[in-house]
Amino acid sequence: MLAPARFRAKFEGGDALADEHNDDELNDDIITEEMLWERIPETQGIERASTYYELSARIYARGQYDEALALAETARDIYSELGSAAPTEGLAQAYSAIGYNLNQLKRMPEAATAMSKAVELLRENKSPIALELACTLGEWWFSSKEYQNTIDCMEECAREHLIDGNELGAATDFHLIGCAYRELKKYKEALEAFYEARKYFKAAREVIHVARCDQKIAHCYTELGDAESALAAAQKAVDVFTTAHDHRRLTYASFELGKAQVLSGEVDEGLNTLERVLDIAAESDPKDFEFIMAIERRIAEILHTQGRSEEATEIERRITAIAEILED
């Protein structure tokens, strides 16, 4: 059976194999895919399941995800039929392989469900791989818009990372927790998570990541109506991204700055900021239409308050056409 680092590298495309020089690796170099297919009728039980899993990994590497998924599911079924005789690690490998293939097929909710089973099995077996796969699972839950599942998953990851002394890993976990709370519009909880992430990123001198937290902190304060705090956080993010010449992130941070300026009463200055951001976003290629519409909606809101409803209505009419396309 393949070692955990080997199956992780196969399905994540990582370089975990670089320092491994064991018998399994040697056998992989010798045993061809044709030989694996020929082995199937001659094997039973664990060896048969392992062969299907290995074939799945080979075919996954070629980008044939439907076929690789079917092979991984066959491996899973064989292990499941073995009941308590099946090695936990082998069954977990099969579930993780199913998850990676479903992820490539853009079937995210199913991918997350399969990976959650792999994580559960590996944690029961106290495998060191469990935490790494759990972090991947949290990202998949987020992509599936399963935000509460994201929070539950990543809170456990953060606890484990802190126990292990991996504060940078915990910072990444808290950042994703904050993003999930923000999507749920639980801005106070999001702020707590972003401040935790910021603390650990700052301790590690991760300047860009600190500024990413500040940008999201500004967004939360704006939504909570705290103009002063929003303005301070947004300005910090803008300053870092400006200094770093990180133009893409600067555009998003400037959007938060414009909103904060409007909230603080600096309406004309805020409107000017938002219009500059809109010009940059509109000239980008490819265009982020969700972001462009968000900027346009904010501008329309401001125009309404200034008595310029005819201009605002025109903007709203235009973005309605784009929204209908994106919804379809």
Salt bridges, closest charged atoms under 4 A:
GLU12 OE1 - ARG8 NE 3.99
ASP28 OD2 - ARG6 NH2 1.97
ASP28 OD2 - LYS10 NZ 3.65
ASP28 OD1 - ARG58 NH2 3.85
GLU33 OE1 - ARG62 NH1 2.46
GLU54 OE2 - LYS10 NZ 3.54
GLU54 OE2 - ARG58 NE 2.67
ASP77 OD1 - ARG76 NE 2.88
GLU110 OE1 - ARG107 NH2 2.83
GLU120 OE2 - LYS117 NZ 3.94
GLU132 OE2 - ARG8 NE 2.76
GLU156 OE1 - ARG159 NH2 2.73
GLU160 OE2 - ARG123 NH2 2.77
ASP173 OD2 - HIS161 ND1 2.56
GLU196 OE2 - LYS199 NZ 3.28
ASP214 OD1 - ARG198 NE 2.63
GLU223 OE2 - ARG298 NH2 3.19
ASP246 OD2 - ARG249 NH1 2.89
GLU256 OE2 - HIS219 ND1 3.54
GLU256 OE1 - LYS259 NZ 3.05
GLU296 OE2 - ARG318 NH1 3.12
GLU311 OE2 - ARG308 NE 2.97
GLU314 OE2 - ARG317 NH2 2.73
GLU316 OE2 - HIS304 NE2 3.13
